[in-house]
Amino acid sequence: MRKLANHSAHRCSGRFVSVAALLGLGLLAGCKPVGPNYSRPVYTAPTSYKETGASVVVAPPPSPVNGGWKPASPSDGMLTGKWWEVYKDPELNKLEEQITPENQTLRASLETYLAARDQVKVARASFFPTLSAGPAFSRNRVSSNRPLISSANSTTTYNDYQLEGQASWQPDFWGAIRRTVEEARDTAQASAADMAALDLSLHAELAQDYFELRGLDSQSRLLQSTVNDFQRQLELNQRLLKGGAVTQVVVAQALTQLETTRAQLIDINEGRAEFEHAIATLINREAGQVTLPAAPLDLPLPNIPVGVPSQLMERRPDVAGAERRVAAANAQVGVAISAFYPTISLGGGGGFESTHGGTWIQGPSSLWSLGAQATELLFDGGRRHAFTDEARHQYEAQSSNY
């Protein structure tokens, strides 16, 4: 009884030590990640310019009336809305609504963003241990003449039933996983900004093509009226030529004016067809499927304010995308620095194993193992230093772009 009690106490003590070790590793995994924390790059405006005529100019200048100066900050999350509706053109609104669901370039950008968002989930998965389990069965025969065979154990054929599970985990001691998640998240946000910039650009391009086409409709109407006038003038000169009032030269000049204007009208119609085809491409339609009736540009244009809020510049998605890439590059520096620290892995396994199916899932058939491993790379020919330098240079490049 005393020996049994001591054995039980030893087992309880071992379990307590194991639990305490796991808790300690969990606390270490929450340590501050290595590498620099991200801080948005700051641009300092010059205090004077050579064109001002003064040696020193106060920076920033005095606040304007009903406003004030403030540092710029990306605000691409604000909804821009359907800005094209300000023109109150039903045909334009109908075309613009087809950009988002139909344009293939925008669809490709959307898929790129979704893939980048999935990369965030992939990076976060490294926070958790990996688990695997499965049964196995084999029938084996061993040599009867194997070394160290005993007469009491002369069995050469046996079954092996196994049901085992494995678990492995690399605690994020140095923050490599956290920095990887930061990089993936910032990259996904930059991809979203790229998609927003492309969406804005495509809508603007369609509006520009549409108004160019309507402008050509106005020119076509004017040239058609001019052709009619020149046609009547030619007919008049031809009658005057028969009466002897004008010479052949006058008739030839009138004919030249008429044919020149007709050629200009043909060019205008060809240009209109090109814009029509461009619009069809933007909404993913065949060229022959989009036919816009002629409608000269007679709509009243909206009032354009003399000044616009500075926040419009902050809402540019390309500016926000550049800033997010700086953050992603900064996180990559931390990932590179973490390679200088040891890699610590925890592992374990357990299950059941027996030579008979009847005793397979029983207490005496159970098995388990726990282990830990730490590995430190001692020499790599300067590879880690090169990766770290590369990450820092990439950060500086992205910062300069921003």
Number of C-alpha atoms within 10 A of each C-alpha: 6 7 8 9 10 11 12 12 12 12 12 12 12 12 12 12 12 13 12 12 12 13 12 11 16 14 12 14 17 14 12 13 20 20 19 12 13 13 9 12 13 10 9 7 8 10 12 14 11 8 6 9 9 9 9 11 13 9 11 11 10 9 10 8 6 5 8 9 11 9 6 12 14 20 16 21 13 12 8 11 7 11 11 14 12 11 14 13 11 10 10 16 17 10 17 22 13 14 22 16 11 15 18 15 16 21 16 12 18 18 13 17 21 14 13 21 19 15 19 19 13 14 18 16 13 18 16 12 13 13 13 10 12 10 12 10 14 10 10 10 10 11 11 12 9 10 7 6 12 10 7 6 7 13 13 12 11 12 14 15 20 21 18 18 16 17 15 18 17 20 23 24 23 25 21 25 22 23 25 23 24 22 27 24 22 25 24 25 21 26 25 23 23 23 24 21 19 17 20 15 12 20 21 15 15 22 18 14 19 22 16 17 26 21 18 25 20 17 18 21 16 13 19 16 12 17 20 14 13 20 17 14 17 21 15 13 22 21 14 16 16 11 9 10 10 14 13 14 10 15 20 14 12 21 19 14 18 20 14 13 18 18 13 16 21 14 14 19 16 13 15 23 17 15 20 20 19 19 27 20 18 22 21 17 15 11 15 9 10 15 12 14 8 14 14 17 16 9 10 8 10 9 8 7 6 5 6 9 8 11 14 13 15 18 18 20 23 22 21 23 25 20 22 26 24 28 24 27 25 27 27 28 27 26 25 22 22 23 17 15 14 15 17 16 15 17 17 15 17 16 19 20 23 19 16 12 13 8 14 19 17 11 9 11 15 16 13 12 10 13 10 12 11 10 10 11 11 8 8 8 8 8 10 17 15 12 17 20 15 15 21 18 14 19 21 16 13 19 20 11 12 19
